[in-house]
Amino acid sequence: MDTNIIKEFLPNLKLRDFFDTTPDYLNHISDSIDKAILQAEELLLTGHSCLRPVYKIKGIFNNKPLDLSDIKEIEEQANRIRSFKIHG
């Protein structure tokens, strides 16, 4: 499968510095992940390995409340998404 298709569906996640508060940053990531999952499901891309960070973040958000280790994991996975979108 062409990875460019996957890049199109991975969310464009803004960096933490763009937001005034951590909750605003986390809400941005959560909303972006939800959109990406809906798009992937519509195109039957849900099993693609490049989407693992998307599903990992979604799983963390499903287990609220978040603790510090959850937030760190979300940021790590968000960085993986950003990296893949740039470098493939």
Backbone bond lengths (Angstrom), bond angles and torsions (degrees), N, CA, C in turn:
res aa  C-N    CA-C-N  psi(-1)  N-CA   C-N-CA  omega(-1)  CA-C   N-CA-C  phi
1 M - - - 1.450 - - 1.527 109.01 -
2 D 1.275 116.10 140.94 1.451 122.28 179.58 1.529 109.93 -70.61
3 T 1.330 116.41 123.36 1.472 119.43 -178.39 1.522 112.28 -68.38
4 N 1.318 118.10 -17.41 1.467 119.45 177.45 1.523 111.23 -63.44
5 I 1.317 116.83 -31.90 1.469 120.41 176.47 1.523 109.44 -63.16
6 I 1.326 116.05 -44.57 1.464 120.32 179.75 1.523 110.35 -64.17
7 K 1.324 116.81 -42.59 1.468 120.28 179.68 1.521 111.33 -57.14
8 E 1.325 116.20 -35.77 1.464 120.31 179.92 1.530 111.97 -63.91
9 F 1.323 116.38 -31.27 1.461 119.67 -175.12 1.515 114.15 -96.46
10 L 1.316 117.07 -14.48 1.456 118.49 174.63 1.521 107.77 -70.85
11 P 1.309 116.95 138.16 1.468 119.27 -176.33 1.532 111.95 -69.40
12 N 1.310 115.30 151.18 1.462 121.79 171.98 1.525 107.00 -86.56
13 L 1.308 116.09 96.38 1.464 120.87 -175.73 1.521 110.65 -90.12
14 K 1.312 114.96 125.75 1.461 120.29 177.70 1.525 109.13 -75.53
15 L 1.315 115.77 154.98 1.458 121.20 178.06 1.523 110.89 -74.41
16 R 1.313 116.05 157.26 1.470 122.99 -178.33 1.531 111.37 -55.61
17 D 1.333 117.18 -37.01 1.464 121.74 -176.91 1.525 113.25 -62.08
18 F 1.314 117.61 -18.87 1.458 122.12 -179.73 1.530 112.01 -71.58
19 F 1.335 117.21 -19.98 1.461 122.56 -173.33 1.523 111.69 -108.88
20 D 1.328 115.54 149.50 1.461 121.18 179.03 1.521 112.10 -74.50
21 T 1.333 116.95 -33.71 1.466 120.30 -176.29 1.522 110.76 -132.28
22 T 1.322 115.09 155.97 1.463 120.14 176.20 1.527 111.15 -62.97
23 P 1.342 120.20 -41.92 1.470 118.45 177.18 1.532 113.23 -58.39
24 D 1.338 117.53 -38.57 1.469 119.53 176.95 1.522 110.81 -63.13
25 Y 1.335 116.17 -41.47 1.460 121.91 178.33 1.523 110.94 -62.43
26 L 1.321 116.73 -46.19 1.460 121.07 -179.59 1.520 111.63 -66.83
27 N 1.327 117.74 -36.82 1.467 120.58 176.06 1.527 110.95 -63.73
28 H 1.325 116.67 -39.54 1.472 120.62 176.61 1.528 110.10 -60.02
29 I 1.327 116.71 -46.82 1.461 119.80 -179.79 1.525 110.27 -63.80
30 S 1.327 117.41 -46.10 1.463 121.06 -178.76 1.529 111.13 -59.22
31 D 1.318 117.07 -47.50 1.465 120.70 179.87 1.533 111.46 -62.82
32 S 1.333 116.15 -41.05 1.462 120.49 -179.83 1.526 111.22 -66.00
33 I 1.321 116.68 -39.30 1.466 121.56 179.18 1.523 110.10 -65.64
34 D 1.327 116.96 -44.07 1.467 120.24 178.57 1.526 111.29 -57.69
35 K 1.339 116.86 -43.43 1.471 120.39 178.47 1.521 111.32 -63.51
36 A 1.330 116.67 -42.96 1.467 120.48 -179.27 1.520 111.13 -63.18
37 I 1.320 117.06 -39.74 1.464 120.49 179.76 1.522 110.65 -66.15
38 L 1.315 117.32 -42.56 1.463 119.86 178.01 1.526 111.16 -60.74
39 Q 1.323 116.99 -43.13 1.463 120.50 179.25 1.528 110.90 -65.26
40 A 1.322 116.76 -42.48 1.466 120.46 -179.88 1.524 110.77 -63.79
41 E 1.325 116.31 -40.60 1.466 119.86 179.12 1.519 111.09 -64.68
42 E 1.321 116.91 -39.10 1.459 120.11 179.10 1.525 111.39 -63.96
43 L 1.323 117.20 -32.03 1.465 120.87 -178.13 1.519 113.09 -102.40
44 L 1.335 116.16 9.29 1.463 122.05 178.31 1.526 112.54 57.57
45 L 1.307 116.27 39.90 1.464 121.50 178.56 1.523 112.00 -102.28
46 T 1.306 117.84 9.21 1.458 120.91 -170.04 1.522 113.96 -60.69
47 G 1.305 119.34 -25.91 1.451 120.47 -177.38 1.515 114.81 -90.78
48 H 1.307 118.09 0.25 1.463 120.31 -175.96 1.529 110.32 -69.40
49 S 1.319 115.91 132.93 1.467 120.91 -174.57 1.521 113.35 -62.16
50 C 1.315 118.27 -27.35 1.460 120.62 179.79 1.529 112.55 -70.68
51 L 1.313 116.27 -11.60 1.466 120.20 178.14 1.525 112.62 -93.68
52 R 1.336 118.22 0.72 1.468 120.59 -179.11 1.524 113.48 -52.45
53 P 1.349 119.51 -43.99 1.466 118.23 179.47 1.526 112.87 -60.20
54 V 1.322 116.67 -34.19 1.466 120.67 178.43 1.528 109.96 -61.79
55 Y 1.323 116.17 -47.31 1.463 120.00 -177.90 1.527 111.98 -72.51
56 K 1.322 116.79 -30.75 1.460 119.82 177.44 1.532 109.43 -65.71
57 I 1.331 116.72 -44.86 1.468 120.52 177.57 1.521 110.00 -61.75
58 K 1.323 117.10 -45.05 1.473 120.76 -179.98 1.521 110.53 -58.48
59 G 1.330 117.30 -42.51 1.458 120.85 178.90 1.517 112.47 -62.54
60 I 1.323 116.69 -37.76 1.463 119.89 178.56 1.522 109.88 -66.48
61 F 1.322 117.25 -44.85 1.463 120.28 179.61 1.527 111.67 -64.65
62 N 1.314 117.91 -26.98 1.467 120.55 178.43 1.522 112.21 -71.01
63 N 1.320 117.67 -16.72 1.464 121.80 -178.16 1.516 111.43 -109.76
64 K 1.332 116.87 52.73 1.465 121.57 178.64 1.518 109.33 -70.96
65 P 1.300 121.44 155.07 1.461 127.38 2.61 1.521 111.11 -76.84
66 L 1.323 114.34 154.24 1.456 120.55 -178.27 1.525 110.19 -86.15
67 D 1.322 115.73 143.35 1.456 119.15 172.11 1.530 108.07 -109.94
68 L 1.326 116.83 179.64 1.452 120.82 -175.20 1.530 112.00 -60.13
69 S 1.321 117.88 -39.12 1.467 119.47 179.35 1.526 111.27 -66.29
70 D 1.340 117.86 -33.77 1.464 121.23 175.50 1.535 110.51 -63.12
71 I 1.315 116.08 -44.74 1.460 120.45 -178.65 1.527 110.33 -64.12
72 K 1.326 116.89 -41.56 1.466 120.45 177.47 1.525 111.09 -62.72
73 E 1.336 116.81 -40.68 1.474 120.28 178.70 1.524 111.06 -66.40
74 I 1.322 117.25 -39.54 1.463 121.21 176.93 1.529 109.55 -60.08
75 E 1.337 116.74 -45.59 1.458 119.77 -179.95 1.531 111.39 -64.40
76 E 1.327 117.45 -39.23 1.464 120.61 178.28 1.525 111.01 -62.44
77 Q 1.320 116.77 -45.51 1.463 120.68 179.57 1.526 110.98 -67.84
78 A 1.332 117.32 -37.11 1.471 120.53 176.88 1.525 109.98 -62.65
79 N 1.322 116.94 -38.77 1.466 120.27 177.14 1.527 110.99 -65.03
80 R 1.322 117.62 -36.27 1.469 120.75 176.72 1.528 110.62 -63.94
81 I 1.322 116.08 -40.39 1.469 120.11 178.36 1.528 109.30 -63.63
82 R 1.337 117.00 -48.12 1.469 120.19 179.70 1.533 110.92 -58.35
83 S 1.331 116.47 -44.03 1.459 121.74 -178.57 1.522 111.28 -62.82
84 F 1.329 116.69 -44.48 1.461 119.94 -179.42 1.523 110.71 -64.05
85 K 1.338 116.48 -39.56 1.461 119.20 179.88 1.521 111.56 -63.07
86 I 1.333 116.79 -31.03 1.465 120.67 -178.64 1.534 111.11 -87.22
87 H 1.326 116.69 -46.85 1.470 121.10 -169.78 1.523 114.49 -104.74
88 G 1.301 117.20 -16.60 1.461 120.15 -178.05 1.496 114.27 80.89
